[in-house]
């Protein structure tokens, strides 16, 4: 197997998301040629040569855009931006894995960047957002990817924050999150923080100096007073403001409660060269608009703050909608006709820098629009959940606290800073970089390291081979009861004493697989007549049971039964459990505490059993009541045919795997008691539930979705041949 094949197999969920993201980006590139040209796109393109700093947007993107246009025109630009979008997903995944986030969770952290239709649409635009995202991810890697940063790395981070500011002015507020992180984490706080601020200061001073040299005044963009005026105009109570002859001209004519949106005042009004009419001698529009905005902020700070907070909250709405007077959402949606054609500059720019008139390929545009309008985006509610998880980890987790802090703080500060001026769904896109990653790191911090155990390789792996070599017994009875045991010396003796030696006229052997125990579990099991196989490393119940299945099958067993070493199940029910298989009415039989009796010791676990039963029933389209009952019976060849990768939370993997192979599965009412000795190895209920759900969903994806139509049934000749050759 090649390195690429191994990588795809190991990171298969990321590979699926990458492939889907690639398809979306190919469709976008084909659908809108040579690129999507928005109003700001024309400004970027016309400023590539002049690099005038007093335009609506900073000039950082122009530095990137100019060489790309020179190399291959506008289509080349969007291809590079789409490739950058894919690489951003890989970079987020790799950073999450470096921080010990589980593979499935790291893949979901990368999914929004890879699959969100609004992200793909902005990459097809000649716009600065993709370049901005690249800088954001570079900052994340420098701060989190190699441990606590020293002063040199902190200085580079400061330079990158400065670069982000030159691409989008709102990048300025990232310095707050960087300083917060550097103060909280590690030692040498003052030195690191000073280095980051100095790195930013170098870029900021250079940019401001260039602005002054070109315009004769200090500043960094031509839009700062424009957007500030737009925000304050929406809430200004002019009757209570100390306005003079000049600033009064800037008070909106619409009464409070009927005001237009920020976009209308900032662009339609302020951008009109004839508005607001003749100004008092010695004044300018810029000066008076700035004075008006400052007056509103000074006298109505709560009104301005509340307006910004309401806009900030819009980004966490469950669906994408447009509130009255917001920037229209359809600007960032795929259209069936080419957008902005009413503006003659659009066609002129497409021809001049793209080599062709703007046009749309209908079929891919229809696919993209349908995908985008029917759920092909990241719900704001999901992003809010990620924020809450991250904040919980910052407050409660012992590890990864600082690693969680930075992305959630950076995302909140950046989006809050954007909302302080104007709400637009375009300004929410950096949340796709920060919030899913913060949520993934936070969830990993809250759940602990249990899930970090890597998936098992094919049987036998190194530990299996060593254990099999040391196991000398070769021939088993027709029925073998397999028990996985880790430090169960206090309870396993009674379980073995109560185990029947015959069942329905068949001899019964007991095989105890000791999973790296540190007590005398193995000796006690042998004293009670069990065969014992010792695995030297503690890998988990799933790994121990898989080893037991193969040993039993290789030793001639026809039927395999599983039970626990803690005495929770009634061994007298063994014949009842086996009966449907012996009568050829089933291939796999599992008990159900819900159909039988349960002495529940945890309300949370009681709820979890029912929730996961519903989930499994939906995924498999078979009515199931209990997916984690440990007293089970199955044909030996079925036990070895199911793909088992999960070393710990294995019960749902085995059940769903058997169903996926076409096995006849039957549930029977059984009894479940409290543990007879010791404590559960499952860990806290929330942790166990999250792990269990993860295994169930990934098993369903692997067995039902990715292998649909390609995997033979375990009962077919092809299936038997495949199993024999393994």
N, C-alpha and C positions, 0 to 999 in steps of 0.2 A: 504494500500500500504506500503510495507517494505521500510526501509531507502535506501536499495540498488536500488530498483525500482525508488524511488523518485530521487536519485542521477543520475541514468541513464537517466531519463526523463529530468531532469534539464540540464544535461551536455551531451546531446545525440550526439552532433557532435563529441566531444572528444571520446565518447564511440565507435562511428563508426570507428574513426581513430585507436583507441586502438585495436579493434577487427581485423581490417585489418593488423595492425602491428604485432599482435600476429600470424596471419596466415602466414605472410611472415617469421617470425622467426621459426615457427614450420617447415615450408618447408625447411629452411636452415639447421636446425638441423638434419632433416632426410636425406637431399640430400648429405651432405658432412660429412662423418664419419671417424674418431672420431671428427675431426675439420679440418679447413683449416690450413695447416702448411706452412708458408712462410719462407724464408731464415732467417729473423730476429727471427722467432718463435723458431727455433732450438737454436739460441744463447740465447734467454730468458730461454729456458728449461734447457740447459746445465749449465747455470749460477745460477740456483735456489739454489743449495747447496753451491757453491763457493762464490757467491756474489762478484765477482771481479769487482771493479769500473772502470777499464780501458778498458772495452769492448766497442763495437760500440754504445750500448744503455745504459742509466743510469739503476740503479738497483731497482728503486722504484717499477716497475711492477713485478719484481721477488719476492718481499715481498708479493704481492697479489697472484701471480700465485702459489707459492709453496704450501700454505695450501689448495688451491682449488684442485690442482692436487692430493695432498695426500688424500683428501676426496673422490673424485670421478673420477679422471682422466680427460682427455682432453674434453670429452663430457660434463662433469659436468661444466668445466670452461666456455664453450660457452653457456650453458644453463643459468648460472649465468650472463654472459655478455648480453645475450638477455633480461633477466628479468630486468637488469639494464637499458637497452635501453628503455624498456617500461616505467619504473619508471621515467626515465629522461624526457620523454614526459609529464607524469603527473605532474612532478615537475615544468616544464616550464609553463604548463597551470595554475597550482596553483599560481605560482609567478605572472603571468600576471593578473590573476583575483584579487590577493591581491592588485595589482597596479591599480585596477578599469578598466582594459581592458575588453571590451565586450566579452561575452562568445564565440561568433563565431570567433572573431579575436584571442582570446587566443587559441582556438582550432587550428586555422591555424598556429599560432606561434609554436605549438607543433608538427604539422604534419610532417615537414621535418625530425625530429629525428625519428618519428614513422614509416614513410613510405618510406624514401629514401633508395633505394636498395644498394647504396654504404655504407650507415651506417649499414644496416643489414649484408652486406658482411664482413665488418671489425669486427663486433661482432662475426662472425663465425670464424674469424682468432684468432690464439693465438698471439695477438698483444696488445699494451699498450693503444690504442686509447680510448677504452670504459672506462678504469680506469681514464684516463685523462679527459674525458667528465664529469664523476661523480664529480671530483674535481672542474671543471669549474662551474658546476651548484651549487655546495655547496658554492662557492665563490659568485655567483650571489645572492643566498638566504641570505647569511650573510650581504652583502652590501645593498641589496634593499628590503628584505622581511620584515624588522621590523623597518623601519624608518632609520634616520641617525644613523650610528653606533657610539658607544662610543669607547674609547681607547681599552677596553678589546676585543670587537668584532673585532676591526681593527687588533689587535695583532693576533687573531685567523686567520683572513684573510691572514695575512702575513705568518703564518705557512703553510696555505693551498697553497699559491703561491709557497712556498718552496717545498711542497710535489709534486705539479705539475711539478716543475723543476726536481725532482728526478725520475719522470715517463717519461717525455719527456723534454729534455734540453731546448727546445724552450719556455717552461713555464716560464723561467726566465724573458722574456719580459713583462709578465703580470703585474709585479711589476710597470711598467711605468703607465699602465692604472689605477691600484689601487691608486697609489700616485696622479695621476691627479684627480681622482674622490674625494679622501679625501680632497684635497686642495680646490676643487670647492664647495663642499657641506657643509653647516652648519657651526658651530662654532668649537672652539678648534682644528683648523686645524693642528697646529704643533704637538700637543699631539697625535692625532689620527694617523697622518702620521708617526711620530716617532715610535709609537707602531707597525704599520704594517711593517715598515722597520726592526725593531728589531726582530719581529716574523720571518720574512723571513731570517734575518741574522743568527738566531740561527740554522735554518735548513741548510742553505748554509754552515755555518762554520763547522757544524758537518759532513756534507757530504764531504767537502773539506779536513777536518782533517782525515776522514776515507780513502779518496783517497791517501793522503800523507803517511799515516801509511802503506797502502798496497803496494804502488808503489815506495815510496821514492821521489816522486816529487809532486808538487802542480798541481791540475787540477780537473776536475769533469767528464770527459768522454774521452774515447779513440778516439773520432771521430771529436773533434773540429777542429783540423788542417786539417783533411782529407776532410771534407765538405767545409771548407774555401778555400782549394786549388782547389777543383773542381769548385767553383764559379769563382775564379779569373783566372783560366786557360782558361776559355772560351773567355775572353776578353783581355788577356795579349798581349800587343804590345812589344814583346821581343826586337825588334831593338831599342826601345827608353827607355828601362829600364836599370839601372846600375847593371847588373847581374855579379856575379863573377863565378868562375869555378864550384862551387857547385850548386848555384841557377839556372844557365843556363841549367843544366840537367833536370830541371822541366818545361822548356818551351815546350809547345806542338809542335810536328812536323808538325801538320796540319796548314796551313796558316790561317790568319784571314779571316773570311767569310766562311771557310770550317771546323770550329772547331766542335768537337763533343759536346755532352751535358754535363751538370754538373755531371750527374750520371755516365757517362763513365769515366771521369777523377777522380772523387772522389772514385769510387769503382773498376772499371775494371783496371784502371792504378795504382792508389795508392794502391789498394788492392792486386796487384800482388807482391809477395815477391821478384821477380827478377827485378822489375822495380824500379828506372830508370837505373840500372846497378851499377858498382862500384862507390862509393862515395869518395870524398877527405878524407884523414885520419883525424880522430878526429871529424867527422860530422855524423849525423844520418838523416834518411829520415824525421823524424818528424821535426827536427830542420830546415832543408833546405826547406821543404815544407812550413813551417810557415814563414820563411824569404821571400820566393818567394811571398807568398800571401800578406804579409805586403807591399812589394815593389809595387805590382800592385795597392793595395788600396791607397797607398801614391801618386803614380804618375798618376794613372788613376781613380780618385774617381768618376768622372761623368760617365765613362764607366761602372764601377761596379754598380753604383746606377741605371743607365738606364736599365741594364740587369735585376736587381732585380725588378724594377718597371714593366717591361714588363711581367715578370713571375707572379707578383702580379695581373696584369690585366687579365691574363688567367683564373683566378678563377671565373670571372664574365661573361664568355662566355655563350651564350644561351644554347649550347649543350655540351656534354662531348666528347671531341676529344683529340687526342694526337698530339702535335706539334713535328716537327722533333727534334730528340735527347732528348726529354723529357723522364721521367720515363714512360714506356708503360702503357697505361690506362688499358689494359686487366689484369694486375696484380690485379686490384680491381674490376674485373667483375666476375660474376658467370660463370664457365666454364662447359662444358658437360663432360669433363674428369678431373680427379683429377690433380690439378696444381703441379708443382715442382717435379714430380716423377723422372725426370732425375737426381736429386740430391739424392744420396743414404741416406743422412741424414734424408730426409723426411720420408721414410718408417721406418727407424730405430726409429725415434722419435715417430711416430704414434704407433708402436708396444710397445715401452718401456713405454710410458706415457699414451697411449690411449687404449691399450689392443687389438688392431686389426690393420690389414694393412689398409692403406688409400683407400677409395673407394667412388664411387658416385652412388646415386640412380637416375636413368635417368629421370624419370617423374617429380619429384619436381625440379630437376636441369633445365629442359626445361622450366618449368613455371617461375622460378626465372630469368633465363636469358632473356626470352621474355619480362618479366615485366621490367627488368633493361634496356634493349636495346630499348624499345619502350616507353620511357617517364617516367619510374619509378624512377625519381630522381628530385632533386630540381634544377631548371634552375639557372645558374649564373646570368642571367638578372634579375630574381626575387629577388635574394639576393642583387644585386646592387640597385634595387628599394627600398628594405628595408633600405639599407644604406642611400640613398638619403632622404627618409622619416624621418629617425632618425635624420639626420643632420639638416633637415628643422625644426624639433621640437626643437632641441637644440638651433637653432638660433632664433626661433620665439615664441615658446610656453611659456606660463607663468607657467604652472604646469607640473610636471613629466619631467622637463628638465634634471635634474641630473640623474634621473632614466633611461632616454634614453641615456644619455651620456656614462655611463659605458659600457653597452654591445656593443655599436657600436664602441667605442674606443678600447675596449679589442679585439674585433674581427678583426678590421683593424690592430692593432699593432701586434697581434699574427700571422695573415696571412702574413703581410708584413715581419715580422721577419723570418718566414719560407721561404718565397720567396727570402730573402736575401741570403740564402744558396742554395736552390734547389726547383724547382716546382715539385709537385706531387699532384695528385688529392686526395691522402690520407691525405696530409697536409691541404687540404681545409675543411675537415670534421668539425673542430671546428666552422666553419662559420654557420653550421646548428644549433648550440647551441645559438650563439650570434646574428646573423643578423635578423632572423625572429622575435625573441623576441624584439630586438631593434626597428624593423619596427612596430611591434604591439603596443609597448608602445608609440612610436612616433606618430603613426596615432591616437591613443586614445588622446594624448596630443593636436594634431592639431584639432581634431573634437570636443573636449569638452565632456561634461557629458551627452548629450541628450540620447545617446544610452545606457547609464548605467542603465536606468530604466529596472527593471526586467520584464521578460515575464509575462503576466497575467495568473492566474490560471483559472480553469474552471468557467464558469458563474453558480451561482453568487459568487463572492468573498466577502470579508467583506464590502468593500465600496459599491458594488452592493446591498447587502442585506439591508444595512442601507438605501440606497436611495429608494429601492423598498418598504420598510416598511413605509417610510414617504410619498410615492406617493399614493394618495387616488383615483385617477380616474381609473375606471376599464374597461369601454366600449369605443372602438374607432370606428370611421367611417371605411369603407372599405379601404380607402387610408389614410395612415399616412405619413406625411413628417417629417422626423427626422433631427433635426439640433443640432449639437454639438457646444456649445458656451462657450468660456472662455474670460471674460472681453470684451464683444462685445456690451456694452451699447450704443455706439455711432452709430452703424450701423444696429442692428438687428430690430429695430422698422420699418424701411422702408422695409426691406425684408419681414416682416410679413404683412405689409400693402398691399404689392403687391402680396401676395400669394392668388391664386384662392381658393374659398371655395367649388367649385364643379369641377369635371373633368370627362368628358365623361359620365355624368349622375350620377356619384358617389360622395358621400359626401367626403370632404377632411378635416382631422384634422391635426394640427401642434403640434408636441411634441419637445420642446426645452430641451435638457439635458445640464444643466449648470455644467460645469466641474470645480468645486472648484473656481469659480470666486470670485474676491474681490471687484467688483463694483456692480451696481444695474441691471445687465443683467436680472436676474430672474424677478424682478418687472416690467421692461419694457416689457418683453415677455408676462407676464400675462395681462398687460394693453392692449396688442394688440391681445388678444384672444387665445393665445397659451396655451397648457397644459405644465407645467414646472415640471421637475424632477431635483432635486439638488443633485449632488454628492459632498460630503464634501471635498474630496481631489482632487487636480488637477493631473490627471493621463495621460491625453493626449486625442487627438481626437478619436483614435481607441477605447479606453475604454469607452468614452462617447457614441459613436455610437453603440457599442455592447450592452450597457445597453438599449439604445433606441430601438434597434431591438427586444429585448426580451419583453420589456414593450408593444410595439405595437402588437406583436404576441399574447401575453397573453391577450391583450385587444380585440382580435377578428379581428384585421386588416388583410386584405387579401394581400395588396400590401404595400410595404415600399419604400419610396422615400427619398434620401438624398440630401441635398443642404447645402451650407455654409452660415454662419451668416454675411458675409461681402459684400453681394450684387454682387458677381462676375458672378452669373448665372441668366438667364432670366426666371423668373417664368412663363411667358406666353408660354413657350415651354413644360410645364408639360404634357399636353395631348399628344403631339407628343412623349414624352419620354415613356409614359405608353402604347401607342397604340399597339406595338408589343406583349406585355404581355397580354393585354386584348383580342387580336385576337389569342392568343395561338401560336404565332410564336416565342416566346422567354420566358425565365424565368428570364433573367437578361439583362437590357438595360443600357448602359452607353453612355453619350455624348462624342463627340470627337471634340476638338478645331481644330484639323488638317483637319477634314472633313468639319467643319463649319467655324467659324470666331474667331479670337483671337486678342485681343489688348495686345500684349506681353510687359511687363515692364522689362524683364530681358533676355538678350541674352543667358546667361548661362542656364537659365531654359528652354528657347526655344530649345537649343541643347539637354538638358537632357530629355525632353519629347520624342524626336525622338530616342535617344539612348536607353532609357528604353523600348520603344515600340518595337524596333528591338530585344532586349534581351528577352522580354516577348514572342514575336512571335516565337523565336527559342526554348525557354523552353517549351511552350505549344503546338507548332505546329499549331497555329491558328493565322491568320493575325490580328494584333492589331495595332492601330495607336495612342492610347492615354490611358495610364494605370492609370493616376492620376486625371482624370476629376471627380470633386466632385458631379456632378448632375447625379444621378443614380436612377434606379427603379428596384425592384426585388420582387419576391413572398416572402411573409413574412416567410413561412416555410424554404425557401432557406437561408434567412438572418440569421436565427437561427441555421441552419445546418452546416454552414461553421465554421471550427475551427479558432478562432480569438485569437491570443496570443499577438499581437503587440499593446501596448498602445498608440503609437504615429504615426508611419509611416505605416498606415493601408490600404491605398487604393489598393496597389498591392496585399497584403495578401488576401483581400476580392475577388478581381477579379480572381486571380490564384486559390484560394480555390473553388470558384464557378465552374470554368472550370474543376478542378480536380474531382468534384462531378458529372460531366456530365451535368451540366446546359447548356441550350442553351443561348449563349451570343451574343448580337447584339450591334453594335456601330452605332450611328446616328450623323449626323452633328448638332452641337450645338454651341451656342455663349458663349464666355468667356470674361468678361470685367475686368478691373482693380478693385482693392478693392474700395468699396465705403467709407470706414472709417477705421481708425486705421492702424496698421502695421501687417505684416505677422508673424505668430507664428512659421514659418518653420525654421527660422534661416538662416545663410549664405548659398548660393547656393551649394558650395562644400560640406559643412556639410550635408545639406539635401540630396544631391545626393548620398553621401556615405551611409547614413542611408537607403535611399530608395533602393539602390542596394543590401544592406545587407538583408533587409526584403524580397525582391523579390527572391533572390537566396536561402535563408534558407526556405522560404515557398515552393519553388519548390522542394527542397530536402525532406522536410517533407511530402508534399502532393503527389508528383509524384514518388519519388524514394523509400522512406522508407515505404510508405503505399500502394505501388502498389499491386493491386489484393486483398487487405484486407479490404478496406473501401467501404461499400455499397453506391450506388447512393442515393442521397436524395429523388429521385422519386420512388425508389423501396419499396415494403412492408417492407423489412428488414430495409431500411433507415428510413422509417416513424416510425417504432417501436423503433428504436434506439433513434430517436429524442424525441419521446413521453416519454421515460423512463428517460430522462435527467432532 
